C-alpha cells in the first residue's frame, strides 16, 4: 500500500516538475529535458503489464495537455512502456527472467545502457511525431540527441537520489 | 468462439497497446490535417489557473525588460503624435480595429508547432481569428478561446501562414516557418522582379482580414531563387524576440462580419 502511494506521489511530482519547470528551460534555444520518463523507466518490476501500459498512456496524455502538444508524449511513453520488458530482458538477461533484478542493486554499466536506449527510443518517436516529416530526419536526429544528453544527466541524478540512496 | 476468446485474453496487452497507440496517432494526425485540437490544450480551465499562478510569480523577474519595451513604444507614439499636424481621428467615424492589451501566461517556442496562452478570453470580446501583435510586430493568430483565457498559434508554428509584403513596394508573398531557427521565418512566392536588399522591412499585406495593412513582421536577412527559378525565397529576421514576450495586443476587425457576409 505504502509503495503504491509513494509511486503516485512520484508521478504527480514529476508531472508538475516537467510541466512547470523543465518544459521552460529552453537551453541553447530549444533543448528541454524530458525527465518524466524516469517514472516509466524505474516503475516497480513486478507489475500487471496491461495496467502499466494504461498508466503510461494516461501519464503521457497529462504531459501533453501541459505542453500543448497533440498526443506525441502519450504515444512515445506508451511505446516505451510496451517494449520495456523486452529491453529489461535484453540488458539484464537471465537475472530478469528469474525475477531477481532489483533497481537499487543493479550494475552501473547495465543500468546506463538500459537508460540510454529507453531515452533514445522515447525521444526519437517523440520528435519524429512532432516534426512529422521524414524528409527532415536530420532535424529529428539533432533534436533527439541534444535532448537525450540533457535528459540522461537529469534522470541519472534522480536515480542516484531516489533509488540508489538506500545502498 | 472459445479459441477467439482465448486468443484475445492471451494477447490482451498487445491489443490494449495497439488500441491506445491508435488513439494517440489519430489525435496527432487529425491535428496535422485540420489544424484544430478539440480538447487537448492548455486553455482548459484547470491548467490555465495553474499557469496563471506560475505567471504571477515569474513576471516580477521580467519587469525591467518589459518596462523598457513599453517606454520605447511610448516614445515612438509620442513622436508620431507631435509630428502630426492635422487631427486625423474623427470621433464619429467607426473604429476599424479594436485593440485589447493582454499578457502571456504561457509562452512556447521549443516545438515545431508552438501555441501561446494569454490571460484574456471571451469576456474581453476576444474571438477566434483575431490577430495578435507585440509592440514590435506580428506574433500570431487566436485559434481557441474560453471565457477567461485564449490560445493563439504562434508565428513559430509550421502551420502558420500569413500574407506579407515589402514596406516600400507592393510585391507580396506567403510567410511561413520551417521549424528550424526561432529567429527566422521564410517568405516564399515573391516574384523575382521584386527589388530586394538586405534589411528591407517586411509588413503585413492588406489581403488578410486579420491584420491591418503595414504592421511590421521582420527584416530581410538573405534571399535566393527557389527551385522553380521564378520566385524568390527570403529569410526574414523576426522583429519580435519570441523568447521574451509578455505584453501583447489583440486586434479585432469590426468589419469582419460585414465582409464575410459578402461571401455567403
Interface residues (C-beta under 8 A of the other chain):
Chain A: X19 X20 X23 X26 X29 X30 X31 X32 X49 X50 X53 X54 X57 X60 X61 X64 X65 X66 X67 X68 X69 X70 X71 X72 X74 X75 X78 X79 X82 X129 X130 X131 X132 X136 X139
Chain B: X12 X13 X16 X17 X20 X21 X23 X24 X25 X27 X28 X31 X32 X37 X40 X41 X42 X44 X47 X50 X54 X106 X108 X109 X110 X111 X112 X113 X114 X115 X117 X151 X179 X180 X182 X243
